[in-house]
Amino acid sequence: MITLKLPDAELNGDLAIPDDPAGMVVFAHGSGSSRHSPRNRAVAEGLNAAGIGTLLLDLLTEQEDQVDRVTAALRFDIELLAMRLIGTVDALAEGLESAPHTAGLRIGLFGASTGAAAALAAAAARPDIGAVVSRGGRPDLAGPSLPRVRAPVLLIVGGADPEVLRLNEQARQQLDAAELHIVSGATHLFEEPGALEEVTTQAADWFNRHLDHGN
């Protein structure tokens, strides 16, 4: 575990960097979730196996998380979550004290649920972000940030998640360079056999294509 010191918070994260990584991907978790999310951890392990570094990060402090578990308010504070992501991206670009070899690596973002909106808002503010992947995301919550995103975006949605699918189809029309991948028969949490593996394969391909050594 690492502790990332930002101007407004100290955030806990789990960093994994394979040899000669193609890039770094920061995970923005969804509503009520954390870096311990078994689904995001499974995706991160798949990205590591594909030669991509990962940072599973809690965007809320422990105290904020305790408040959010009662109020459910901070998980929808997209501006706050995006600012935390931006601070994380800037820190990685400069090289972390505990991992200076992150400096110079191209950075991508992987967002789930409300975390996808934060990832897109951060990408709008930092054009140097190389790619974004959304899993069952709520890109609509990024609002006016969507048309300002220049990074290539992959929207992954379950075919049996009709409302989220509709929101992603609408968001795709506002994004500069976006593709929509539908996982047939999958519901919102991608719990069906093979669904999460398909998410991982698609995400790894997307990040390797857009982050690999600056390509």
Buried (B, 14 or more C-beta within 10 A) or exposed (E): EBEBEBEEBEBBBBBBBBEEBBBBBBBBBBEEBBBEBEBBBBBBEBBBEBBBBBBBBBBBBEEBBEEBEEEEEBBBBBEBBBBBBBBBBEBBBEBBEEBEEBEEBBBBBBBBBBBBBBBBBBBBBBEEBBBBBBBBBBBBBBBEBBEBBBBBBBBBBBBBBEEBBEBBEEBBEBBEEBEBBBBEEBBBBBEBEEBBBBBBBBBBBBBBBBBBEEE
